[in-house]
Amino acid sequence: MDLRHSMTGLEPAVRSSPIDTPVTLTPVDWNNKKLFSLLWPLIIEQLLVVMIGIVNMVMVSSVGEHAVSGISLVETINFLIITSFNAIATGGSVVASQYLGRKEEKNACSSARQLVYISVIISVALMLVTIFTRSLLLRGIFGNIADDVMRSANIYFLFIALSYPFLALYTSAAALFRCMGNSKVPMRAVIILNIFNIGANALLIYGFKLGVAGAAMSTFFGRVITAVILIRLLIKDKTRIINLSGLRNVKIEGSMIKRILNIGIPSGLEASMFQVGKILITRIFTVFGTAAIAANAVGATINSLAFMPGSGYGMGLLIIVGQCIGAGDYLAAKRYTKKIMLLSYITYLIININIFIFMKPIIGIFNLSEQAGEYCVLFLRVHCITSTLFWCPSFVLPNALKASGDARYVMIVAVSTMWIVRVCSAFFMTFTLGFGPVAVYLAMGADFLFRGIFFLKRWLSNKWIEKKVI
């Protein structure tokens, strides 16, 4: 495919295959200042989101390892459910970004309303299912769990499930702000959430001695507050390029929802099947006892903190490439992808070097037993090396593919490598070769490698350019 186009808009793009895409209206220009203004709040926001989980884990650790283990098991399932909200928001982001690239603000606002409607419907359904089946889910997935761990998990799960509709609203609203290039508003909302969460945890866990229930209640009320703030801002300010004016006059637009779901469903299936595989692998840690479960919980929390800058870069890439594709500016799409990938690699290298150096003091914050601490050090050492090398092309780059509408390819690769590489090799290395629980982290690194190879090959082939969203 010939990516050339006229930057003046006087000549049509030259293509080697018939693709129904809009002509370039205005070359997409994300200069360094605009790029920095978009990316740094995204990174801070993602770090702060993870800090909520870390604060909950640290503050509830005073209750005991059973509390930490119970929360970690719930969060494993919880992340599977949250991925559906993120997937739908991804679909909404791509559609709205491409409309903005076309300078079609009215359609962008229409897609925003449909995103909110579909997010609420899905989240309420998931909330009801989770509330009434949470015990079955925990037993069915994790098998024989110690009674104290099960009690903690059950209590935490109830309150977290009640927060799903508010989390879905926040996720959708935050995605819409980012589409406009305004990532500072979601960041400020998460700052408010963190401040509230720390204060509420201190009051409910230490003051009222509510333990796990206190941590869960803090999260619930925090999600309510942030959802209300962002949705209200989008409804009240009609001057924004994307706003939710007329949201209360519910009107379902099937064609717009279809566009969103064409990205959202593959993204949701990708993330869901990925998380199902992770949950299945988590059972390996239950075989090795509470120490292994707690070590993995802490290791996963620290790793997720390290991942968040990359997640921020990925969100930014989704928006920028989406606008480039909407405007027909494919050269810019490739240029910004290269730039953000380089930034991701540099950032992640710096983070992992620091984790490797200060690993033991960081782990010490979580009050783990000696055995759990030894497990955690081993897990993190393996992860720091493999993820530094392979994580960025496997998790940042696919956002450029999704932004063009190539979500189905991303889904197929992610699901295939997860189950064929990570799941199978984890069980083989653990039980056949006798590597123990560290095999999970070795298998994870292999998954990163193969995902990255397939996504990089797809991006270099330019086949993603042939996709159409709007």
N, C-alpha and C positions, 0 to 999 in steps of 0.2 A: 504494500500500500504506500502510496505517495502522500507524505504528510505535509507537503508544501501548500501554503495558501497565501493569498495576498494580504499583507498586513495593512494595506490601505483600504481593503474592501472593494477595489475596483475590478479585480479579476476573480473569477470563481476558483475554488479549490480543484486541483487535478487529482482524480482518483482512478485507481485501476480496477475497482469493483463498484457496483451500484449500491450506494449506501444513502439512505434517506436521512440526512442530517441537516441542521440549519446552517446557513452561511454565517461566516463570522461577522457579527455586528460591530463589535469593538474588541480589539486585542485585549486579552485578559492580562492585567498588570498587577501582580502582587510584588511590589518592590520590597526591599529589605525591611523598611519601616513598617509597612502593612503586615508583612509576614511575621515579624517579631511581635507586633501588637496582637495578632491572632494566636500565636503559638504559646507565648509565655503564660497567659492566663489559663490556657488549656492544660498545660503541664502542672501548674499549681493546683488547679481544680482536681485533676486526677490524683495527685499526691494527697490532697486533703480528703478525697473520698476514701482512699485506703487508710488514712489516719484514723478515720472513724472506727474501722474494724480493729486497728491496732490498739486504740484507746480502750475499746470494749474488752479486748483480750487481756491487756495489761491490768486494767482496773478490776476485772472479774477474776483474775488469777489469784487474788487474795482469798477467794472462796475455795479454791482447790483445783487440782488438775482435772477432776471430773467435769468442772464447769467449763474449763478451756476446751476439753475434748468434746463436750456436748455441743458447744457453740460452733466448733470447727466442723463437726459432722453436718449440722444444719446449714452452715454457710456453703458447704459443698453442694447440697441440693438447691439451696437458695440461689446460688449463682446460675444454676441451670435454668431456673425460672426467670431470673432477671435478664438472661440473655434474650428472651423473647421480647422484652421491652426495648432492649438495645437494638435488636434486629429490626423491629418496626420503626424505631427512630432513625436507623440507618437508611431504610427505604424512604422515609419522609425527607431526610436530609438530602439524599441524592436527587429526588424529584424537585424539591424546592430549590436546590442549588442550580440545577440545570435550567429551571425557569428563570432564575435570577440572571444566569449567564445569557439568556435570550432577552432579557429586559422585560419579561412578562410578569410584573409584580402581582397582578390580579390572580393569575393562576397559581403563583407561589403562595398567596394567602389562602386560596381555596385548598391547596394541598396541605397547608398547615392545619386547617380545621378538620379535614378528614383524618389526618394523623392523630389528632387528639381523640376523635370519636372512636377510632379503631383501637387505640391504646387502652381506653377506658373499658371497652367491651371485653377485650382479652384479659386485662388485669383482674377484673371482677370475677370472671370465670375461673381464673387460676387461684384467686384468693379462696373461693368457696371450695374448690376441689382440695386444696392444700389443708384447709382448716379441718375438714372431715376425714382426711386420709393420712394425716401427718404421722401417726404412730405406725400405720401399715408401711408407709414409705420408709421410715427409719429402720424398722425391723427387716423389711424386704431387701433393702439395699445393703445395709451394714451387718445383717445377721445378728449374732449373739453379742449384744452390747451390755456392759456392766449396768446394773440397775441405777446407780447414781448418775452415770453418764446419760442414760436414757431419760431420767426425770429432767435433767437440765436441758437436754435437747428438746423435749416435748414442750416445756414452758417457753423456751426461746422461740421455737417455731410458730407458736400460736400468735404472738404479738407481731412477728415479722410478716406473717401471712396477711394480717390485717392492714399492713402498711402498703401492700402491693399497688392498689389503685393510685395512691399518692406518689409512690415511686415512679409509676408509669407516666403520670402527669408531669412530674419534674423532668424525667428523661426526655419526653417529647418537647417540652418547652425549652429546655437547655439546648437541644439539637437545633431548634428554630433560631434561637439567638446566635448560635455559632454560624448558621447559614448566612446570616447577615454580616458576618465578620465581627460580631460583638461577643467575644468569649469572656469579657470581664464581668458581665451580669451573672452568668452561672457560677463563676469563680467566687463572687461576693456572696452568693446564696450558700455555697458550700462552706465559706468561712463562718457565716452565721450558724450553719448546722453544726460545725465542729465546736464552736464556743458553747452552744446550747448543749451538745452531747456531753462535753466534759462536765459542765455544771450539773446537768441532770443525773449523770452517772454518779458523781460525788454524793449528791443528795440521796438518790434512791438505793445505791449499792452500799455506801458507807453509813449514811444517815439513817435511812429506814430499814437497812439490812435486808433488802429485797434480792440481793445476789443476781442471778441470771435474769430474773424477771425485771429487775431494775435496768439492766443493760438493754434488754429488749424494748422496754417502755420508752427509754430515752431515744432509741432509734425510731420508733413509731412516731412519736410526737415531732421529732426533728424532720422527718419526711413530710409530715403534714404541713409544717411551717414553710419549708422550701417550695413545695408544690404550689401552695396558695400564693406565695410571693411572685413566682415566675409567671404563673397563669394570669394573675391579676395585672401584671405589667403589660403582657401581650394583649389583653382585652382592652385596657383603659387607654393606652397610647396608640391612637389610630394613625399617627404620623410615621410609625415604623414601616420599613419596606415590607416586612412580614408582620402581620398582626392577626389577632383572633377576633376582630370585630365581627359581630353577628354569630358568635359561637353558640349562644343560647337558642338561636333559631335553627334547631337541628335539621340539617338536610344532608342525607347520605348521597354522595356522588360515586356511583359504582365504577366509572372509568378511572377516576382519580385514585380511588382505593386500590384498584387493580394495578395501577402503576407503582404505588407504594409497595404492595404485596409482592410484585414481581421481583423486587429487590429484597424485601423484608422476609419473605418465606424461605428462599434459599439461604439467606443469612441466618435466619432463625434455626433452620434445620442443621446448618453447619455448626453453629454454636451449641445447639442442644445435643447433637450426637457427639460433639467434642466433649461436652461436659458429662454426658452419660459414660463415655469412656473413662474420664477422669474419676468419676464416682466409683466405677467398677474397680479401677486400680487402687482406690483408697481402701478397699477391703483388704488389700495386702497388709496395710499398716495395722489393721485390727488383729491380724494373726499374731503380730509381734507384741501386742499388749498396749496398755495406756501410754507408756513412755514413747513408743513409736508414733502413736496417734498424735500426742502432744507435740513431739518434735516436728512432725510434718505440718501440723497446724501453724507453728511458729515459723518454720522454714517457708511455708507458702505465703504467710503474711509478709515476711521480709522480701520475698521475691516479688510479690504483687506490688509492693512499694517501689521496687526497682523497675518494674514494667511500666509504671504509670506515665513517665515522660514519653516512652514509646507509644503508649496509648493516646496521649495528647497529640503527638506528631501524626498518628494515624487518623485521628479525627480531623485535624487540619488538612491532611492530604485528601480526605474524602470530600471536604467542602471545596477546596481549591481546584482539584481535578474535575469535580462536578460542574463548577462554573465554566471551566475551560471547555469541557465537552459540550455544554449547553450553548456556548458561543461558537463552537466549531474550531476552537484554537488548540489543535492537537499538539503542535510543537511546544506550546506553553505547558500543556499537561505533562509532557515528558520532561521538560526542563525543571519544573517544580518538583516532580517526583524524585529526580536525581538529587536535587538540593536537600529535600527533606530527609531522604534516606541517609545522606552523608551526615546531617545533623543528628539523626537518630543513632547512628553508629558511634559518633564521638561522645554523645551524652551517655549512652549505655556503657561504653568502655570506662568512663570516669566513675560512674556509679558502682560498677562491679569491682573495680580496683579498691574502692573504699570499703565495700562490704567485705572483701577478702581480708583487708588489713585489720578492720575493726570488728570482725565477726564475733569473737567471744564476748566483748563488752556489750554488743547489741543483743546477743542471745541472753546475756545475764539479766536483762530488763524483765524477762518473762518468768523468772522464778521457776525454771525447770529443774527436775531432778537431775542427778549426775548422769544417769543413763540416757535420759531424754536429751540432755545437752550434748553428749557425745554423738548421738544420732544426728542431731541438728547441724553440728559442725560438718559432718561428713556430707550430708545432703547439700548444704550450701556450697561447699567447695566444688562439688561436681557441677552444680547448677551455674555457678559464676563462670566457669570455663566454657561450658557448652552454649549457654545463652548469649554470652558476649560474641561468640563466633557466628551463631546461626539465627538468633531470635528476630532481628530486624527484617530480613527478607521474608521470613515466614509469617510475621504478624503486622508489620507496618506496610509493606509493599502491596498486599492484597487489597488495601483500601483504595488504591488507585484503580485496580481492576473493577471493584464494586462500583466506584463512582461513574464508570462508563457503562454500567449495566451488566458486567461480566460476573455476576454473583453466583450463577450456577456452576461455573468452572471452579470458583473458589470453594464452593460447598463440596464438590466432588473430591477435590484434592485434600481438603482439610479432613473430611470424614474418612477417606481412604487411608491416609497416612496415620491418622489417630488410631484406627482399629488394627490395621495391618502391621504398622511399625511399633507404635507405643504400647498398645494393650498386649499384643501377642508377645513381644519381646520382654515386656515387664514380667509377665507370669513365667515365661521360659527361664529368664535369668534368675528370678527369685527362687523358684521351686525346683527347677531341673538342674540349674548350674549352682544353686546354693549361694547366690550373691547377697541374699537378705534384702531388707527394704530399700537399700541404696539403688537396687536395680530399677526402681521406679524412676529415679532421677537420671539414670543412664539412658533408659528408654525414652525419656522426655527429650533429651538432647538429640537422640537419633531422629525423633519426630521433627524437631526444629530443622534439622539438616535437610530431610527429604521434602518437607513443605517448601522450604526456601528455594530449593532447586527447581521445583515445578512452577512456582510463582514467578521466579526470575525468568525462566524460559518463556512463559506465556507473555510476560511484559515485553521482552525483547522481540517476540514474534510479531507484535502489533495486532494480533487478532482481537484484542479487547477493543480496539478502535471501531470494529465493525458492529458493535452492539448498539441498540437503540432503547432509550427509556421513554422519551416524550416525543 
